[in-house]
């Protein structure tokens, strides 16, 4: 009995020890669980603080693409609730950086991206209790690593010599690219190089007389084409622009000119006086019987100079040519303006001026632009920056003009952003060509005219880091330099130089014509930038004698094709019957020997890089850094 009692006592003691061990273990587990839960909660609050700092950075970058570029001190944000964010910019640490405008990687920051390093803190009683480092990479929503995207059909037309067409992501180190259409894609008569890239179409791809090593994929998923609110961009910018006159066309170049009305100066009483430019103090009253009854500007020794009529005769070069043999009194460089409601009216009048009758034929001496425009404002070039001519040009067009050392090539330079309230034409006094049905074919009847090159004379418009906004622009003067054209109408322009970097945004279509420079034979044309059209994009030659010319496009073309089957050629092109209405992007290389088009993105091109703040910053990824 005593043995049983002893065993029971021992069992009770063992059980009590076991219960004490279990109780202690449960208390330890509960304590550790609470500690772990507390740390997890503290870390979650620290992560929340770091996320808040990253979102703050995203907001700042979305409003200012250059935010953070020059920062070397951390940004500390007290979030309340014992939370604090620190965006690290101190160069002594692994710090944040902005590479949104860069086309190459900087350290750990990819091109066209921003890297944000943010420390999130959770405090207790004013002391740091938990901290977390987050790294976020932001990119812009306008990156397009491919040269050409279209919401509609893409058509690339080569020539009878099968010119080379190269698409590459980088000219010096070729990289694969993708050319995509959300509809149909066709290439004819071309040797296509894609740098191991491929063509893709959401529908079908047609290759006619094209090298057989081209890779392509049909029936792919459609690609999202961005929607840019061009009208809003124009509305936001126009208040800061120089306004151009309504429905005015300008001719820059060389003229024979004699005013129809010599009485050009008013006195305060409203009387008209003729003035002698060489003698600013000379005045004659036309009502004075002693005032000569004829135009004092006329030259009595000039057989073509009718003393009873003024004349304005634009010329296609800066010297006497066989195209214009009947020269009245020598050529005057300058700019003339006149009212016109449409380019078609202007080009038809100008074509009739040149061809009916032709300059060298019977009656050619009677050609006079006053026959088409009763009011012409002509200003003769004066190189003095303080001259009346330069002041007029600046007041009217916000431009300056100068001739180069040769004394014949002319550069117009934008001095401010422009706003076009209606329709504006900026054209050369070049020779007008007659369109042909095909290369070497006969002229189209009735005549269709297009602007041709000046003879051995280059006239260009230097954008000078400015932009042209607004309505309809006909740019018959080749652009140069850096700038942009943003229009709520179709944009038509001509390129013939190799120093262009332009942003082109159109609510309708963009029609670009290229031609050989009249003063740089055998060189290529290089266009760098972005062309975006809500409808169609056309790239065509406007010359019947383009010659051995390379056209190199460094950038991105984006076309939405918002209206199908309405693609039409530009009246500036010399083949106005070649384009049918089912295209969205149409590229024509011409049909002459060795004519080459090269498309390249030259890295990754970005719409926002040129168009300002109309972009969206998006987060590519976020990761937690264990340590710095």
C-alpha positions in Angstrom: 0.0 0.0 0.0 2.9 2.3 0.9 4.5 1.5 -2.5 1.3 2.5 -4.3 1.1 5.8 -2.4 4.7 6.5 -3.3 4.1 5.8 -7.0 1.1 8.2 -6.9 3.1 11.0 -5.3 5.8 10.6 -7.9 3.3 10.6 -10.7 1.6 13.7 -9.4 5.0 15.4 -9.1 5.9 14.4 -12.7 2.6 15.6 -13.9 3.0 18.9 -12.1 6.5 19.4 -13.7 5.1 18.6 -17.1 2.2 21.0 -16.7 4.7 23.7 -15.6 6.9 23.0 -18.7 3.8 23.2 -21.0 2.6 26.4 -19.3 6.1 28.0 -19.7 6.3 26.9 -23.3 2.9 28.3 -24.1 3.8 31.6 -22.5 7.0 31.7 -24.5 5.2 30.8 -27.7 2.6 33.4 -27.0 5.2 36.1 -26.2 7.2 35.2 -29.4 4.0 35.2 -31.4 3.1 38.6 -30.1 6.6 39.9 -30.7 6.6 38.5 -34.3 3.2 40.0 -34.9 4.4 43.3 -33.5 7.5 43.3 -35.7 5.4 42.4 -38.8 3.0 45.2 -38.0 5.9 47.6 -37.4 7.4 46.6 -40.8 4.1 46.9 -42.5 3.9 50.5 -41.2 7.5 51.1 -42.3 6.8 49.7 -45.8 3.7 51.9 -45.9 5.8 54.9 -45.2 8.3 54.0 -47.9 5.5 53.5 -50.4 4.1 56.9 -49.5 7.5 58.4 -50.3 7.7 56.6 -53.7 4.2 57.8 -54.6 5.3 61.4 -53.6 8.2 61.0 -56.1 5.9 59.7 -58.8 3.7 62.7 -58.4 6.6 65.1 -58.6 8.0 63.4 -61.7 4.6 63.4 -63.4 4.5 67.2 -63.0 8.2 68.0 -63.7 10.2 65.6 -65.8 13.4 67.1 -64.5 12.6 66.7 -60.8 15.5 65.3 -58.8 18.1 66.0 -61.4 20.2 68.3 -59.3 19.2 67.1 -55.8 22.0 66.1 -53.4 20.1 66.2 -50.1 17.5 63.8 -48.9 13.8 64.7 -48.8 12.3 63.8 -45.4 8.5 63.6 -45.1 6.7 63.4 -41.8 3.6 61.3 -42.4 2.3 61.5 -38.8 1.2 58.4 -37.0 4.8 57.7 -36.0 5.7 57.2 -39.7 8.4 59.0 -41.8 9.6 58.8 -45.4 13.1 59.6 -46.6 13.7 59.8 -50.4 17.5 59.4 -50.6 19.4 61.8 -52.8 22.6 61.9 -50.8 25.3 60.9 -53.2 27.2 59.2 -50.4 24.6 56.4 -50.4 22.9 54.4 -53.0 20.6 57.2 -54.0 17.7 58.1 -56.3 18.3 59.4 -59.8 16.3 60.7 -62.8 17.2 59.4 -66.2 13.8 60.0 -67.8 15.3 62.0 -70.6 18.4 59.8 -71.1 18.7 57.3 -73.9 21.4 55.2 -72.2 21.7 53.5 -68.8 23.2 55.4 -65.9 24.5 53.1 -63.2 21.5 51.0 -62.2 19.0 53.3 -63.8 17.7 52.1 -67.2 17.3 54.6 -70.1 14.1 56.8 -70.0 13.5 55.8 -66.4 13.8 57.1 -62.8 15.1 55.1 -59.8 13.7 56.1 -56.4 15.3 54.8 -53.2 13.1 55.5 -50.3 13.5 54.7 -46.6 10.4 54.1 -44.6 10.5 54.5 -40.8 8.2 53.5 -38.0 8.9 55.2 -34.6 7.9 54.6 -31.0 8.3 57.3 -28.4 10.3 59.3 -31.0 12.8 56.5 -31.5 13.3 54.4 -34.6 11.7 51.0 -34.2 11.5 49.6 -37.8 13.0 50.7 -41.1 12.6 49.4 -44.7 14.3 50.4 -47.9 12.4 50.2 -51.2 13.7 50.7 -54.7 11.2 51.7 -57.4 11.8 52.1 -61.1 9.5 54.5 -63.0 9.2 54.6 -66.8 7.2 56.8 -69.1 4.1 55.5 -71.0 5.4 56.7 -74.4 8.2 54.4 -75.0 8.2 52.8 -78.5 11.2 50.6 -79.3 10.0 50.1 -82.9 10.2 52.6 -85.8 6.6 52.1 -87.1 3.3 51.3 -85.5 -0.1 51.7 -87.2 -3.7 51.2 -86.2 -4.4 50.7 -89.9 -2.7 49.4 -93.1 1.0 50.0 -93.7 2.3 50.1 -97.2 6.0 50.5 -98.2 6.6 51.0 -101.9 10.1 50.7 -103.3 11.1 51.2 -106.9 12.0 49.3 -110.0 15.6 49.0 -108.7 14.5 47.4 -105.4 16.1 50.0 -103.1 17.3 48.9 -99.6 15.0 49.7 -96.7 16.6 49.1 -93.3 14.8 49.0 -90.0 17.0 48.8 -86.9 17.0 49.8 -83.3 20.4 51.4 -83.5 22.3 52.5 -86.5 25.8 51.9 -85.2 25.0 48.6 -83.4 22.0 47.1 -85.3 19.4 45.5 -83.0 16.2 43.7 -83.9 13.0 45.7 -84.3 9.3 45.0 -85.0 7.2 46.9 -87.5 3.5 46.4 -86.7 0.1 47.0 -88.3 -3.2 46.4 -86.5 -4.6 45.8 -90.0 -2.7 44.7 -93.2 1.0 45.2 -94.0 2.5 45.2 -97.5 6.0 45.8 -98.9 6.7 45.9 -102.7 9.9 46.1 -104.7 12.4 46.5 -101.8 15.3 44.8 -100.2 14.3 44.8 -96.6 16.7 44.5 -93.6 15.2 44.1 -90.1 18.4 43.4 -88.1 16.9 40.0 -87.1 13.6 41.6 -86.2 10.3 40.9 -87.8 7.1 42.3 -89.4 3.8 41.7 -87.7 0.2 42.3 -88.5 -3.1 41.6 -86.8 -4.4 40.6 -90.2 -2.2 39.6 -93.2 1.2 40.5 -94.6 1.9 40.8 -98.4 5.5 40.8 -99.7 5.9 41.4 -103.5 9.3 41.3 -105.1 11.0 41.4 -101.6 14.0 39.3 -100.4 12.8 36.0 -99.0 14.7 36.1 -95.7 12.2 38.6 -94.1 10.7 37.2 -90.9 7.0 38.0 -90.3 4.1 37.0 -88.2 0.4 37.3 -89.2 -2.7 37.3 -86.9 -0.9 38.9 -83.9 -2.7 40.7 -81.2 -3.4 44.4 -81.8 -1.0 46.9 -80.4 -2.3 49.8 -78.3 -1.7 53.2 -80.0 -1.6 56.0 -77.5 -4.2 58.8 -77.7 -2.7 62.3 -77.4 -5.0 65.2 -76.7 -3.5 67.5 -79.4 -6.3 70.0 -79.2 -5.6 70.5 -75.5 -1.9 70.9 -76.1 -2.6 73.6 -78.6 -5.1 75.3 -76.3 -2.7 75.3 -73.4 0.2 76.7 -75.4 -1.4 79.3 -77.8 -1.7 82.1 -75.2 2.1 82.2 -75.0 2.6 82.2 -78.8 3.1 84.8 -81.5 -0.2 84.9 -83.5 0.1 84.9 -87.3 -2.4 86.7 -89.6 -5.4 84.9 -90.9 -5.3 83.1 -94.2 -1.9 84.5 -95.3 0.7 82.9 -97.6 4.3 83.9 -97.7 6.9 83.5 -100.4 10.6 83.8 -99.4 13.3 84.1 -102.0 14.0 86.2 -105.0 11.8 88.7 -106.8 11.6 91.3 -109.5 9.4 93.9 -107.8 7.9 97.3 -108.4 5.1 98.6 -106.3 1.7 99.1 -107.9 1.1 102.0 -105.5 4.2 104.1 -104.9 2.4 106.3 -102.3 3.2 104.1 -99.4 3.6 106.6 -96.5 0.9 108.4 -94.6 1.2 111.6 -92.7 -0.8 112.3 -89.5 -3.6 113.9 -91.6 -4.2 110.8 -93.7 -2.7 112.2 -96.9 -0.7 109.8 -99.1 2.9 110.6 -99.9 5.5 108.8 -102.0 8.8 108.4 -100.4 12.3 107.8 -101.7 14.0 105.0 -99.6 17.4 106.5 -100.3 16.2 109.9 -98.9 13.9 109.5 -95.9 13.3 113.2 -95.8 12.0 113.4 -99.4 8.1 113.7 -99.7 5.9 114.4 -102.7 2.2 115.1 -102.5 0.4 113.2 -105.3 -2.2 116.0 -105.5 0.5 118.5 -106.3 0.4 119.2 -110.1 4.2 119.1 -110.1 4.2 115.6 -108.7 5.2 113.1 -111.6 2.1 111.4 -113.0 3.9 108.1 -113.3 5.4 105.7 -110.8 8.8 107.2 -109.9 10.0 103.7 -109.0 9.8 102.6 -112.7 12.9 102.4 -114.7 12.5 104.2 -118.1 15.5 102.3 -119.5 13.9 98.9 -118.8 12.0 97.8 -121.9 9.9 95.4 -119.8 9.0 98.0 -117.2 5.5 99.5 -117.8 5.6 102.9 -116.2 1.8 102.6 -115.5 1.9 99.3 -113.7 3.8 97.7 -110.9 5.0 94.1 -111.0 5.9 91.2 -108.7 7.7 88.3 -110.4 9.0 85.6 -108.1 12.1 83.7 -109.4 13.4 80.2 -108.9 17.0 81.2 -108.2 19.2 84.0 -106.9 20.6 84.9 -110.4 19.5 85.2 -114.0 18.5 81.7 -115.3 17.2 80.3 -118.5 13.9 79.7 -116.6 13.4 83.4 -116.2 15.1 85.2 -119.0 13.0 88.4 -118.9 14.5 90.2 -116.0 13.3 93.7 -115.4 15.7 95.2 -113.0 17.6 92.5 -111.2 16.6 90.2 -108.4 15.6 91.4 -105.0 15.8 89.0 -102.0 13.0 89.3 -99.6 9.6 88.0 -98.6 6.1 88.6 -100.1 2.7 88.0 -98.5 -0.8 87.8 -99.8 -4.2 86.5 -98.7 -5.2 83.1 -99.8 -7.8 80.7 -98.4 -6.3 77.4 -99.6 -3.1 75.8 -100.8 -4.9 74.5 -103.9 -5.8 78.0 -105.0 -2.2 79.2 -104.4 -0.5 76.4 -106.2 -2.8 76.6 -109.2 -2.3 80.3 -109.4 1.4 79.9 -109.1 1.5 77.1 -111.6 -0.4 79.2 -114.1 2.0 82.1 -113.4 4.9 79.9 -114.5 3.4 78.0 -117.4 0.8 80.3 -118.9 2.7 81.6 -120.8 6.0 80.0 -119.9 8.8 82.3 -118.9 10.9 81.7 -122.1 8.0 81.7 -124.5 6.0 84.4 -126.3 4.4 86.7 -123.8 6.6 85.4 -121.0 7.7 89.0 -120.3 4.2 89.8 -119.2 4.1 87.4 -116.3 3.0 89.2 -113.1 1.9 87.8 -109.8 -0.3 90.9 -109.4 -2.5 89.2 -112.0 -3.5 86.7 -109.3 -3.3 88.8 -106.1 -4.2 92.5 -106.3 -2.7 93.1 -102.9 0.9 91.9 -102.3 3.0 93.1 -99.5 6.7 92.8 -100.5 9.6 93.6 -98.2 13.2 93.6 -99.6 15.8 91.9 -97.5 18.1 94.0 -95.4 20.7 92.2 -93.3 20.9 94.9 -90.6 19.1 93.4 -87.5 17.8 96.9 -86.7 16.4 97.5 -90.2 12.8 98.1 -90.9 12.8 94.8 -92.9 13.9 92.8 -89.9 11.5 94.6 -87.6 8.6 93.9 -90.0 9.6 90.2 -90.3 9.8 89.9 -86.5 6.5 91.7 -85.9 4.6 89.7 -88.6 6.2 86.3 -88.3 8.4 86.3 -85.2 11.3 85.5 -87.6 14.6 86.9 -88.7 16.3 86.4 -92.1 19.9 86.2 -93.2 21.9 85.2 -96.3 25.0 83.0 -96.0 28.5 83.9 -97.1 27.6 82.9 -100.7 25.2 85.7 -100.8 22.3 83.6 -102.1 21.2 80.9 -99.6 18.6 82.2 -97.1 17.8 81.1 -93.6 14.6 82.1 -91.8 14.9 81.7 -88.0 12.0 81.3 -85.6 12.4 83.7 -82.7 9.2 82.6 -80.8 6.6 79.9 -80.8 3.9 80.5 -83.4 0.1 80.1 -83.4 -1.8 79.7 -86.6 -5.4 80.8 -86.2 -6.5 79.7 -89.7 -4.4 78.7 -92.7 -0.8 79.6 -93.3 1.6 78.8 -96.2 5.4 79.3 -96.0 6.9 78.6 -99.4 9.9 79.3 -101.5 9.9 81.3 -104.7 10.8 78.0 -106.4 10.1 76.7 -109.8 6.8 74.9 -110.1 6.7 71.4 -111.6 3.9 69.6 -113.4 2.9 66.3 -112.0 3.3 63.2 -114.1 1.3 60.0 -114.1 4.4 58.0 -113.6 8.2 58.5 -113.7 9.0 59.4 -117.3 5.4 59.6 -118.2 3.4 62.4 -119.7 2.1 65.4 -117.7 -1.3 65.0 -116.2 -4.1 66.9 -117.9 -5.5 69.1 -116.6 -2.3 70.3 -115.1 -1.4 69.4 -111.5 1.4 71.5 -110.0 3.8 70.9 -107.2 6.7 72.9 -105.7 10.2 72.1 -107.0 13.7 73.0 -105.8 15.2 76.4 -106.1 18.0 76.4 -108.6 21.3 76.2 -106.8 19.8 78.1 -103.9 18.7 76.7 -100.5 16.0 78.4 -98.4 15.3 76.9 -95.0 13.4 77.6 -91.8 15.4 77.1 -88.6 13.0 76.2 -85.8 15.5 77.3 -83.3 14.0 75.2 -80.5 10.5 76.6 -81.1 7.2 75.1 -82.1 4.3 76.0 -84.4 0.8 75.3 -83.0 -2.7 75.7 -84.3 -4.5 75.2 -87.6 -3.5 74.4 -91.1 0.2 74.7 -92.1 1.7 74.3 -95.6 5.4 74.3 -95.1 7.1 74.5 -98.5 10.4 75.7 -97.0 12.5 72.9 -95.6 12.7 72.9 -91.8 16.0 72.6 -90.0 17.2 72.6 -86.4 15.1 71.4 -83.5 11.4 72.1 -82.9 7.9 70.9 -83.6 4.6 71.3 -85.4 1.4 70.6 -83.5 -1.8 71.0 -85.5 -5.4 70.1 -85.3 -5.4 69.8 -89.1 -3.3 67.8 -91.6 0.3 68.9 -91.8 2.1 69.0 -95.1 5.9 69.8 -95.2 9.0 69.3 -97.3 12.4 68.1 -96.1 15.7 68.6 -98.0 18.4 69.1 -95.4 20.0 66.7 -93.0 19.9 68.6 -89.7 16.2 68.2 -88.7 14.9 67.1 -85.3 11.2 67.6 -85.2 8.1 66.5 -83.2 5.1 66.4 -85.5 1.6 65.9 -83.9 -1.5 66.0 -86.0 -5.2 65.6 -85.2 -5.6 64.4 -88.8 -2.8 63.3 -91.1 0.9 64.0 -91.6 2.2 64.2 -95.2 6.0 64.6 -95.4 7.8 65.1 -98.8 11.5 64.7 -99.2 13.8 65.9 -102.0 17.5 66.4 -102.7 19.0 69.6 -101.5 19.7 72.0 -104.4 23.1 72.9 -102.9 24.3 69.6 -101.4 24.0 67.1 -104.2 24.7 63.5 -103.3 24.2 63.8 -99.5 21.5 62.2 -97.5 18.5 63.7 -95.7 18.4 62.9 -92.0 15.2 63.4 -90.1 15.2 62.8 -86.3 12.1 62.9 -84.2 8.6 61.6 -83.9 5.6 61.7 -86.2 2.2 61.0 -84.6 -1.0 61.2 -86.6 -4.5 60.3 -85.4 -5.2 59.4 -89.0 -2.6 58.7 -91.7 1.1 59.2 -92.3 2.6 59.6 -95.8 6.3 59.8 -96.7 6.9 60.6 -100.4 9.2 62.2 -102.8 8.2 65.6 -104.3 10.8 65.7 -107.0 11.0 64.1 -110.4 14.8 64.3 -110.2 15.5 63.1 -106.6 18.7 61.5 -107.7 20.9 59.2 -105.7 19.5 60.2 -102.4 19.3 58.4 -99.0 16.4 59.4 -96.7 17.2 58.4 -93.1 14.5 58.6 -90.5 15.7 58.3 -86.9 12.6 58.0 -84.7 9.1 56.7 -84.4 6.0 56.8 -86.5 2.6 56.3 -84.9 -0.6 56.3 -86.8 -4.0 55.5 -85.3 -6.0 55.5 -88.5 -9.2 56.9 -87.0 -10.9 57.2 -90.4 -10.3 54.3 -92.7 -10.0 54.4 -96.5 -9.3 58.1 -96.7 -5.6 58.3 -97.2 -4.7 60.9 -99.9 -1.4 62.2 -101.2 -0.2 65.7 -100.5 -0.5 68.3 -103.3 3.2 69.0 -102.7 4.0 65.5 -104.0 4.9 65.0 -107.7 2.9 61.8 -108.0 -0.5 62.8 -106.7 -2.3 59.7 -108.1 -0.3 56.9 -106.5 -1.9 56.7 -103.1 -5.2 54.9 -102.6 -7.5 55.4 -99.7 -6.9 52.2 -97.8 -3.5 53.1 -96.3 -2.7 54.4 -92.8 1.1 54.6 -93.1 2.4 54.9 -96.7 6.1 55.2 -97.4 7.5 55.7 -100.9 11.2 55.4 -101.7 10.9 56.6 -105.3 12.0 54.7 -108.4 15.4 56.1 -109.2 18.7 54.3 -108.8 20.1 53.8 -105.3 17.3 55.7 -103.6 17.3 54.3 -100.0 15.1 54.8 -97.0 16.5 53.9 -93.6 14.3 53.8 -90.5 15.8 53.5 -87.1 14.7 54.3 -83.6 18.3 55.4 -82.7 17.6 54.0 -79.2 14.2 54.2 -77.6 12.2 57.2 -78.7 9.7 59.0 -76.6 6.8 61.2 -77.5 7.0 63.1 -74.2 10.7 63.8 -74.8 9.6 66.6 -77.2 6.0 67.3 -76.4 6.4 68.6 -72.9 4.4 67.4 -69.9 1.7 65.5 -71.7 2.7 62.0 -70.5 2.1 59.5 -67.7 4.7 58.1 -65.3 4.1 54.4 -64.5 5.9 52.1 -62.0 7.8 49.3 -63.7 8.6 47.4 -60.5 9.4 47.8 -56.8 11.8 45.7 -54.7 12.8 45.7 -51.0 16.6 46.3 -50.4 18.0 44.2 -47.6 20.8 46.8 -47.0 22.4 49.8 -48.7 
